Amino acid sequence: MLFQLGETATDTGTSSAASGASTATTRNAGNAHAPAASPSNKSSSGSSSKSLPAGQLKSGNKVAQLPRPKPVNPIAVTVNQFQLDKLGADRRWSFQLTGLGSVVYLEKSGLKYVVLFDRGLYFEAGPADLGFEVGRILNPVLAAQRCASRAQYDSLGPQQVAGRNAFGFRFAPAAGAAGSASVIITVDQETRLPTRFETRDAAADTSPKLLLEAHQLKLNPSMSLFDVPSGMTKIKTEHAKVQIQSFVAGVQPFIEAMSAGQPLKAQVPAANPKAAAAAGKNAATKSAGSANKRSGTAGPSRSRNGAILSR
């Protein structure tokens, strides 16, 4: 899924109509950084020199080894976009971050990597290294479930996002709760995946303060996308502190857009895997109890809403 971040929306109502032109994910050619072919060298007698193996260049009487081209991220995004691809238990986030360039966070076979394509480097980085769990904080489904645990919500009816049918829901903070932002989440009708997050001032139905919208749904990514790139240098995590700081700072806007404007530091305590599991269990129990109490009321029940956001 390709998500695009926007500071404000062009519409002032609750409509989630998307632009007719979707942002496309481009695939760079594998030889984008390959060196240009050199002209054939001639000896002093005028005869043509023998052809050289690929990756070598002859200069005078010397044969030089050309530098190996850097791997290229096959997913191209801009600075206000990220793409999340999922295949089984493996996940891959693609970013374009200031100071780092093309970056991928890869969860594969239980291991977690930060891949810096523009620098030809990669390293392992889990929650203890980053200070938060990417698979939980930057997961649209889990972000929507956290919003759905709020006490007040309304159904906004049918919507359109990226040219697809969807349903909209507004989640407001409980009376007296910290923070005054309400969140509108749009859920794709077919896949039940959240495709739009809007953060609005709860006191007035104004334009969104934060907006994150899916521009493309690609549900069957290639298996090769989840391979650790070859031809890159692996460095120790302790030698990547500066890169880790830049990565965390670069993804902050996406985290806030999914979390009603809450900064990462407000969510770090729950990012501990054991605490998150306990919190999820408690929230599920509370949600089930609320659904039973409200089973006779009109409008969408919490149990139905939870099912929408659980896939």
C-alpha atoms as one frame of an Amber mdcrd trajectory, in Angstrom:
protein
   0.000   0.000   0.000   1.360   3.401  -0.986   0.503   6.144   1.515   0.932
   9.864   0.913   1.182  12.463   3.641  -0.571  15.840   3.325  -0.649  18.801
   5.727  -4.231  19.781   4.948  -7.072  18.553   2.776  -8.601  20.525  -0.062
 -12.122  19.701   1.093 -13.739  21.024   4.277 -16.376  18.322   4.716 -16.085
  14.682   5.626 -15.893  13.408   2.060 -12.876  11.216   1.332 -12.936  11.454
  -2.453  -9.487  10.842  -3.850  -7.895  12.485  -6.861  -8.467  10.642 -10.124
  -4.736  10.464 -10.770  -3.136   7.887  -8.498   0.497   8.182  -7.532   2.323
   5.418  -9.323   5.036   3.212  -7.864   7.849   3.058 -10.371  10.371   0.324
 -10.869  13.867   1.479 -11.682  15.792  -0.355 -14.337  18.379  -2.690 -12.889
  21.149  -1.013 -14.887  20.229   2.543 -13.947  23.677   3.155 -12.485  25.662
   1.002 -14.862  28.693   2.780 -16.370  28.542   3.886 -19.968  30.283   1.669
 -22.469  33.798   2.840 -23.211  35.060   3.213 -26.762  37.291   0.430 -28.016
  40.984   1.002 -27.358  43.465   0.700 -30.134  47.097  -0.288 -29.883  49.894
   1.888 -31.298  49.884  -0.278 -34.405  46.248   0.536 -35.074  44.881  -2.952
 -34.352  41.809  -3.274 -32.113  42.357  -4.428 -28.544  40.751  -7.599 -27.256
  37.408  -7.282 -25.513  37.566  -7.107 -21.714  35.356  -8.886 -19.211  32.361
  -6.934 -17.952  33.268  -4.530 -15.164  36.815  -3.830 -16.440  38.231  -0.853
 -18.288  41.575  -0.600 -20.058  43.560   2.604 -19.743  46.840   2.532 -21.638
  48.565  -0.696 -20.695  46.627  -1.085 -17.411  43.308  -2.800 -16.767  41.216
  -1.138 -14.063  38.319  -2.712 -12.187  35.213  -0.564 -12.447  33.268   0.118
  -9.235  30.301  -2.199  -8.764  26.968  -0.385  -9.296  24.924   0.152  -6.134
  21.703  -1.809  -5.696  18.605   0.226  -6.492  15.385   0.108  -4.482  12.713
  -1.168  -6.906  10.108   0.891  -5.018  10.406   4.636  -5.650   8.622   7.019
  -3.262   8.857  10.735  -2.514   9.668  12.386   0.827   5.980  12.622   1.788
   5.181   8.991   0.945   5.868   5.532   2.275   4.956   2.155   0.867   4.150
  -0.883   2.994   4.328  -4.324   1.390   3.409  -7.534   3.195   3.988 -11.154
   2.243   3.044 -13.686   4.900   4.810 -12.684   8.109   7.372 -10.548   6.238
   6.929  -6.770   5.925   8.765  -4.055   4.016   8.480  -0.280   4.417   9.974
   2.000   1.727  10.853   5.640   2.488  12.723   8.587   0.990  14.217  10.320
   4.034  16.170  13.557   4.314  19.855  12.887   4.871  19.524   9.154   4.138
  17.883   8.957   0.718  16.169   5.700  -0.247  15.567   3.650   2.912  13.832
   0.335   3.544  12.880  -1.151   6.875  12.640  -4.901   6.364  11.176  -7.553
   8.660  12.103 -10.953   7.290  12.141 -14.347   8.991  12.151 -12.761  12.437
  15.069 -10.431  11.656  14.770  -6.645  11.278  16.985  -4.541   9.016  17.433
  -0.917   8.005  18.652  -0.816   4.392  20.293   2.377   3.102  20.337   2.013
  -0.686  22.047   5.310  -1.458  24.932   4.426   0.866  25.165   0.732   0.008
  24.802  -0.202   3.690  22.437  -2.180   5.881  22.294  -3.168   9.544  20.048
  -4.959  12.005  17.789  -2.694  14.081  14.989  -3.883  16.337  12.791  -2.098
  18.898  15.629  -1.892  21.444  17.793  -0.051  18.899  15.124   2.275  17.452
  13.215   2.942  20.670   9.929   1.717  19.164   8.487  -1.236  17.282   8.040
  -0.351  13.604   5.712  -3.297  12.982   3.286  -1.936  15.576   3.612   1.854
  15.388   3.781   2.091  11.573   1.118  -0.534  10.949  -2.088   1.053   9.530
  -4.340  -1.757  10.794  -3.024  -1.575  14.366  -3.142   2.242  14.274  -6.807
   2.065  13.263  -7.520  -0.426  16.043  -5.969   1.931  18.603  -8.277   4.709
  17.415 -11.246   2.321  17.445 -10.707   1.734  21.168 -11.896   5.300  21.843
 -15.216   5.652  23.638 -17.039   7.756  21.015 -17.449   7.030  17.322 -19.813
   7.734  14.427 -20.324   6.111  11.052 -19.868   8.525   8.135 -21.227   6.182
   5.487 -19.818   5.353   2.033 -16.630   7.114   0.883 -14.211   6.937  -2.045
 -10.427   6.577  -1.626  -8.060   5.917  -4.528 -11.078   5.218  -6.728 -12.274
   2.414  -4.448 -15.415   2.073  -2.335 -14.869   2.545   1.383 -16.612   3.370
   4.675 -15.739   6.293   6.945 -15.707   6.365  10.761 -15.085   9.289  13.111
 -13.450   8.528  16.475 -13.545  11.222  19.160 -11.737  11.285  22.498 -13.830
  10.551  25.575 -14.992  13.499  27.653 -12.164  14.666  29.871  -9.545  12.617
  27.994  -6.204  14.189  27.184  -6.006  15.682  23.694  -8.728  17.343  21.672
  -8.195  15.741  18.263 -10.730  13.518  16.563  -9.726  11.017  13.896 -11.571
  10.018  10.734 -10.513   6.638   9.362 -11.678   5.334   6.005 -11.693   1.563
   5.523 -11.613  -0.124   2.107 -14.856  -2.005   1.520 -13.279  -5.044  -0.167
 -10.026  -5.556   1.765 -11.108  -4.010   5.131  -7.771  -2.191   5.187  -7.596
   1.395   6.481  -6.794   3.672   3.549  -7.144   7.191   4.965  -6.344   8.853
   8.307  -7.531  12.391   9.063  -6.784  14.234  12.302  -9.194  17.079  13.008
  -9.901  19.515  15.811 -12.645  17.893  17.881 -14.184  21.286  18.707 -14.821
  22.275  15.088 -15.329  20.304  11.886 -12.556  22.079   9.990 -10.065  20.864
   7.408  -7.752  18.066   8.591  -4.656  19.111  10.525  -2.949  15.897   9.438
  -3.786  13.689   6.491  -2.404  10.325   5.391  -4.057   8.668   2.409  -3.470
   5.501   0.405  -2.955   6.200  -3.284  -2.406   2.631  -4.359  -3.317  -0.845
  -3.110  -0.988  -3.593  -4.287  -1.919  -6.804  -2.502   0.411  -9.312  -4.182
   4.011  -8.068  -3.993   6.900 -10.001  -5.531   8.782 -12.391  -3.234  12.102
 -10.938  -4.410  11.113  -7.621  -2.860  11.761  -9.118   0.592  15.298 -10.333
  -0.085  18.171  -8.592   1.675  19.890  -6.758  -1.211  23.124  -8.314  -2.405
  26.189  -6.211  -3.088  25.721  -4.115   0.062  27.923  -3.838   3.141  26.524
  -4.936   6.486  27.692  -2.844   9.435  27.286  -3.389  13.157  24.272  -1.767
  14.768  26.446   0.055  17.302  28.206   1.786  14.405  24.919   3.106  12.964
  23.743   5.418  15.772  23.672   8.515  13.554  21.737   6.691  10.830  19.257
   5.344  13.407  18.630   8.859  14.743  18.001  10.134  11.219  15.651   7.235
  10.479  13.571   7.780  13.627  13.332  11.535  12.950  12.380  10.918   9.310
   9.412   8.636  10.032   7.937  10.840  12.781   5.455  12.660  10.466   3.937
   9.341   9.353   3.630   8.143  12.954   1.854  11.338  14.020  -0.525  11.196
  11.042  -1.608   7.675  12.070  -1.894   8.512  15.762  -4.112  11.598  16.021
  -1.081  13.863  16.090   0.567  12.101  19.026   4.374  12.192  18.797   6.379
   9.002  19.043   7.542   9.704  22.604   3.915   9.566  23.768   3.627   6.021
  22.388   7.001   4.573  23.357   5.930   3.028  26.697   3.358   0.851  24.892
   5.910  -0.096  22.212   7.376  -2.721  24.552   6.183  -6.054  23.050   5.011
  -7.499  26.395   3.224  -4.289  27.361   1.635  -4.048  23.921   0.364  -7.619
  24.140  -1.128  -6.982  27.584  -2.701  -3.715  26.436  -4.179  -5.419  23.374
  -5.684  -8.187  25.510  -7.221  -5.682  27.936  -8.580  -3.569  25.072 -10.151
  -6.626  23.443 -11.842  -7.626  26.721 -13.127  -4.100  27.283 -14.357  -3.844
  23.683 -16.233  -7.143  23.948 -17.899  -6.017  27.183 -18.952  -2.713  25.655
 -20.366  -4.496  22.613 -22.519  -6.716  24.818 -23.877  -3.746  26.739 -24.677
  -1.841  23.547 -26.120  -4.750  21.558 -29.601  -3.256  21.684 -28.669   0.277
  20.600 -29.083   1.752  17.127 -26.245   2.460  14.751 -22.999   0.508  14.158
 -21.973  -1.545  17.160 -18.409  -1.662  18.447 -18.203  -5.365  17.659 -19.026
  -4.712  13.995 -16.608  -1.817  13.879 -13.875  -3.905  15.454 -14.384  -6.589
  12.809 -13.941  -4.011  10.064 -10.569  -2.936  11.424  -9.252  -6.347  12.381
  -8.329  -7.847   9.036
